[in-house]
Amino acid sequence: MLASTADESTRVHLPPDMGHVEALVLLADRLQDWAIELTHGQALPPCPGHPHPMSAAMVDDTAAWVCPTGPQQVLFLIA
């Protein structure tokens, strides 16, 4: 997978044997790292009520954004 802006790009390798939910979590995680780097450390996506970003995770076979201090709480689904 290749993502780019006018000045920057990043590649994410998704192993062919990876399940679709795991692939979506990996893709979200890598694109988040890239976005945070491009914005010089801005918490993206922001975790409601906290200074840190949300984390991509698999919760009950679904890709979701969760709070890293309470990963059992799904904040948003990744679709």
N, C-alpha and C positions, 0 to 999 in steps of 0.2 A: 504494500500500500504506500502511496506517495502523497504527501500533503505539501502544499507550497503557498507562499505569499509572493508578493512582487520581488522580495529580496532574499527570502529564506526558504529552505525546504527540509523535509525530514522523511525518512523511510521507516516503515514498520514491517518487519518480517513476520508473517503469520504462518506457522508450520501447517502443512496440509492435513496432518492428522489431528489437529486441535479442534475441539468441539466449537460450535458457533457461539455459545455463551462465553466460554473461556477466551475465544478470539476477540469478542466484543469488549471484554474487560481489559485484555492486553492492549487493544487498540486505543481504548479510552485512556488508559494509564499512560501510554507513550505519547499520545497527543496532548494530554494534560502537561506532562513534563516539558514538551516543546513549547506550549503556550505560556507556561510559567517562565521559562527561560526568555522567550521573546518579550515578555512584559516586565522583565527584570525583577521577578519574584512576587508578582501579584498573585494572591490566592485565587486560583481558578479551577473549577468553579468554587466560589466562596461557600464556606460552611456556615449556615445560618447561626448567628450568635457567637461565632468563634473567629479568631484571626487566621486560622489555617484553612487550606483548601479541603474539599471533600476528597474521598478516596474511591476509586473504582474497585468493586468487589463483586463476587458471585454470592448471592443470597438466595437460597431455595431455588437453585437452577435458573436464576434470573440475574442479568447484569444490572447493577445499581450503583448509585453514588451514595456513600455512607459517610458518617462522621468517623474519622480515624480514632477518636477517643471512645466511641460507642458504636462499633461496626455492626452490632445487631439491629440498629435502627436505620432502616432504609429511608433516605431522604427524597430521592428521585430515581425512577427507573431509567436505564439507558436503553433507548430504542434505536 
